[in-house]
Amino acid sequence: MAVTEVAQSRRIVTEIPGPKSRELQERRVAAVAKGVGSVLPVYVTRAGGGIVEDVDGNALIDFGSGIAVTNVGNADPRVVERSAEQLGRFTHTCFMVNPYEAYVDVCEALNRITPGDHEKRSILLNSGAEAVENAVKIARSATGRQAVVVFDHAYHGRTNLTMGLTAKNMPYKQGFGPFAGEIHRMPMAYAYRWPTGPENCGPEAAAMVIDQITKQIGADNVAAVVIEPIQGEGGFIEPAPGFLPAVVEFCRANGIVFVADEVQTGFARTGHMFACEHEGIVPDLITTAKGIAGGLPLAAVTGRADLMDAVHGGGLGGTYGGNPTACAAALASLEAIESDDLVGRAREIGDLMLGRLRKLAAEHPVIGDVRGRGAMIAIELVKDDKTPDTESLGKVLSYCHSQGLVLLSAGTYGNVIRMLPPLVIGDDLLNEGLDILADAFARL
Ligand code: PLZ
């Protein structure tokens, strides 16, 4: 299948969104349920590298990667060819009816590239939320315990169980209860907002978590601790140093399954294949999705063979989990990540972005914090006393959008701008995007 090259330059020929996008938006409002939002309603025709092209002929710079999905870029020719080849042979048998090799290949690859050299097993699913649900099922089945520990600012999905695991009410949970039981929320080591200062945050937060688990739940009742090694939707919060290792150690000592939700941080995004590697953490189970298959829907749980195999035969599955086309895409995408050294590229992107954003923060006190790793970088906008500044965020975002920069927000308080460019974006586009962002702050 031919893949059309997308020119790697920004081109703005109408206002954003343009007339054709606005027309489509009118049709959409009449046809699509209102509950589904869009950050920037320009309707896409093509995308590749660091560019998203729209129906009006505009070419926008992509700082979103479809929320950390197109790590290898959009429509990478290897992903397209391998998926198309698979599509031409068979589209679906259901792995639970007649299995196929690509599913096994993907599981072998995940078992190989995830942290730790212990014996592992994997299961393939459709979405990040489904992966997290299955990790909880596996941990409960393996331990015979029920309680699940999650954290402030956590995001784990929109299904009933994962809504319950997610911290933020609006828009994710409002009106959608009741939620599943046995979910316990703990403080997060959020250094920028830690009351006694960032240097105390890691150890103090870990001590609080351990004390609360012990006193309020009982460590023996806890099946799993589920945590994002860098929180995504919550505002790119990197747990303060020492926090994760202390929590992992407590889990190990008490037979609690430590689950790393790497749905957003996985597959080279943060300058390691997985974000756990930044602190040398080996999770018992790891959930992945998004960046796994270059844009096709696929997700997985990977982990210790003894835990994964504790579930009775037939206890795990789903009609589409590990769809053959998505598996083919995953194999091509993993090959691209490894052969193109996208881990190294993510680090370069991080160095460039952090360097420029720290300078910008020195000029504009509204930028209270610059943080993140690799190609997962955020700035938090605040007033003098660290009050979240959502008004400035709105202005910055709408200016950037008007100039053709696809940029997303995040954060419990809605005051974080997050940057997740595809790992194949060039330095030119990266710098041009950051120039637009700098202009936005100059105009505040
Ligand atoms: N775990 C860590 O980041 C998805 C959500 C977008 P699904 N994050 C983007 C939205 O508003 O719906 C996510 C995540 C982490 C789980 C999930 C859920 O992954 O593939 O969206 O189900």
Residues whose N, C-alpha, C, O or C-beta is under 5 A from the ligand:
A	BS01	PLZ	I67 S127 G128 A129 E130 Y155 H156 G157 E228 G232 D261 V263 Q264 A289
